């Protein structure tokens, strides 16, 4: 195959290959370039597991070429030489990183940890750079060579698919973000706020009146994510940006999410819509609290109950029988294990016990249609219209109009319904006040943006929802999580099954006075198990 033809073919699959770790992708590269080896050195195929000597020899050769700035040669020791060469070339040319020294640690199986020390040089300025990362060595599928399993994090741990490194004038001036009390919000004090602060800087840096500096950054070429600063060579002048964050609530949220992996929480002030806290504890830097899209489980029953009340199907003290099972269009729905049937249950009973079958049985009552739940969500709770303007990127929820089995599943927060913790905190705020106030992190007066509007709820509907949430917090499924809280409290639990996961996602939303919060923990189990304690910890602060 000619060199030009080969390059064209590789370019056609480049976007898929950049992650580098998948063997499906790896097979494509192997077929084109003999397992990514661009050096042209013949090697005898070796079957079986890698020996420690092979791991050490391959990683040492890769490190040596990397230190010398020989991007093509370093890439030849990987299983994706096209992607590796591009990123390693940018490491020197665009990121301006020189004098690279790599110190490998002890080999652990096929993994090699290492420390990198280097310099970043730009327009006469120089600053030291140091970090740690690791790589894994695999055996090539076609040649049997020992090769570095390529992924961007090999170059720097902050790099992910489609990322690169760049040194130059900052894309946006720095900002000094402050909370509602005037105190500064920093990544050091509130680590989980890092992506939020980066997003605020990207959007409001110039408007806040700052001047840019010179930085080494991770440039995210996929999507609209802002640059992630890694090293500052020349300080810019920050502009001051006031946010709605409550340092007290934020500190509590940061501590709470650390208790459970893959957790996110948002707190809002129902009387205004101001976001008081946003925290994530995740393996990635994704702001799932604002942008997550997942089935919310039984926390969705707040909206479903509102739909039933608003359409005259039943009321808080009206009938909502809770049988052991319910069948909707040939699909059988069950309750949580251990929940006893209750044929004479009221809506309040079934809500506070989180009875799935009660809600499934009621969704075909007249005048309800397949569009009724979507209409309730959009018109009353302001969801699913893609018009929220919080100040940074956010997901506005999705409750599509559907028929078939997904209509019943949607009523209990499964099927095609998707929410974020921000959405569910807003749902609680609307439920207890009767007024939809779009959540926001930065005042709309700063940039003249128009906040989303919705009808909100009838006073009688809001009063019933608030009372049912109170009962759930004091007598129902949320009782254990909320038992240490005093004052006017209410809550709703939820657990959402996800295909392929051993445990359900844990959801919980609640209020205490003029503070509402919602949390989600991936594979956290029942709502009260993980998400519940997170929400309770934030509500305890009182905002």
Secondary structure, 3 states (H helix, E strand, C coil): CCHHHHHHHHHHCHHHHCCCCCHHHHHHHHHHHCCCCCCCCCCCCCCCCCCHHHHHHHHHHHHHHHHCCCHHHHHCCECCHHHHHHHHHHHHHCCCEEEEEEEEEEEECCEEEEEEEEEEEECCEEEEEEEEEEEEEEECCCCCCEEECCCHHHCCCCCCCCEEEEEEECCCCCEEEECCCCCECCCCCCHHHHHHHHHHHHHHCCCCCCECCEEEEEEECCCCCCCEEEEEEECCECEEEECCCCHHHHHHHHHHHCCCCCEEEEEECCCCCEEEEEEEECCCCCCHHHHCCECCHHHHHHHHHHHHHHCCCCCCCCECCECCEEEECCEEEECCCCCCCECCCEHHHHHHCCCHHHHHHHCCCCCCCCCHHHHHHHHHHCCCCCCCCCCCCCCCCECCCCCCHHHHHHHCCCCCCEECHHHHHHHHHHHHHCCCCCCECCCHHHCCCCCCCCCCCCHHHHHHHHHHHHHHHHCCCCHHHHCCCCCCEEEEEEEECCCCCCCCEEEEEEEECCCEEEEEECCCCCCCCCHHHHHHHHHCCCC
